Amino acid sequence: MELFRNKTILACVDDIMVIGCSREEIITETAKLIMAAKLMGFKINQIKTKYMVIDRRAGIVQDLKIGNYNFQHVTDFKYLGTNLKNANNMHNEIKLRISAANKAQYQVIYERQTFEIDENAWKSTGIIKNIMTSTNNGKRPRGRSREMDRHSQIRPQKFAPESKLEKCR
């Protein structure tokens, strides 16, 4: 395939972009690309192949017919991670990139804050450490289980009923 100075073809793995100054130039270069692909045994996927005209003056744009192929016109698409629009307006793309950078920045800040909280929890001792690290084993700080406390409250007291009665009189 012949490439001249004013005609550009961008290729990345399985993506190919044909860039031209006019619709006729795109048609001729795409026809050459289709012929070269046939010679090498490649087929053009008509469903996945789209075309876009970048112009600030919006006009009536039809689908592109080249030989047996009919390529659909689109107003915007994503190419190698960048949103391209037919009005050559990059404001939305800039906003998307700024918001992605903000998300990444706040994620780093949030992770740093949680790390500081965890670090302080590891340094502390006692109940706070158990709660912050969620490794509370249910033991009471006094060192004995709750059952022992309940048993001491339920145990009957040994006393002489007469002595209690005498105190009341």
VENRAVEN-V710961 format. One record per pair of residues at least 12 apart in sequence whose C-alpha atoms are under 10 Angstrom apart, sorted by the first residue. I is the first residue (numbers start at 1). GAP is how many residues later the second one is. If there is no record, write none. Layout:
I:GAP
I:GAP
//
This chain:
1:28
1:31
1:32
1:34
1:35
1:36
2:27
2:30
2:31
3:26
6:13
6:14
6:15
7:12
7:13
7:14
7:18
7:19
7:22
8:12
8:13
8:21
9:20
9:21
9:24
12:68
15:34
15:64
15:65
16:17
16:33
17:13
17:32
17:33
17:34
17:62
18:12
18:15
18:33
19:32
19:33
19:34
20:33
21:32
21:33
22:31
23:29
23:30
23:41
26:25
26:27
26:38
26:40
27:37
27:38
27:39
27:40
28:38
30:36
31:34
31:35
31:36
31:38
34:32
34:33
34:35
44:25
45:24
45:26
46:22
46:23
46:24
46:25
46:26
47:22
47:23
47:24
47:25
48:23
48:24
49:20
49:21
49:22
49:23
49:24
50:13
50:14
50:20
50:21
50:22
50:23
50:24
50:25
50:27
51:12
51:13
51:20
51:21
51:22
51:23
51:24
51:25
51:26
52:12
52:19
52:20
52:21
52:22
52:23
52:24
52:25
52:32
52:33
52:34
53:20
53:21
53:22
53:23
53:32
53:33
53:34
53:35
54:21
54:22
54:30
54:31
54:32
54:33
54:34
54:35
55:30
55:31
55:32
55:33
55:34
56:30
56:31
56:32
56:33
57:29
57:30
58:28
58:29
61:12
61:13
61:14
62:12
74:12
75:12
76:12
82:12
82:14
82:15
83:13
117:15
117:16
118:14
118:15
119:14
120:12
121:12
126:15
127:12
127:13
127:14
//
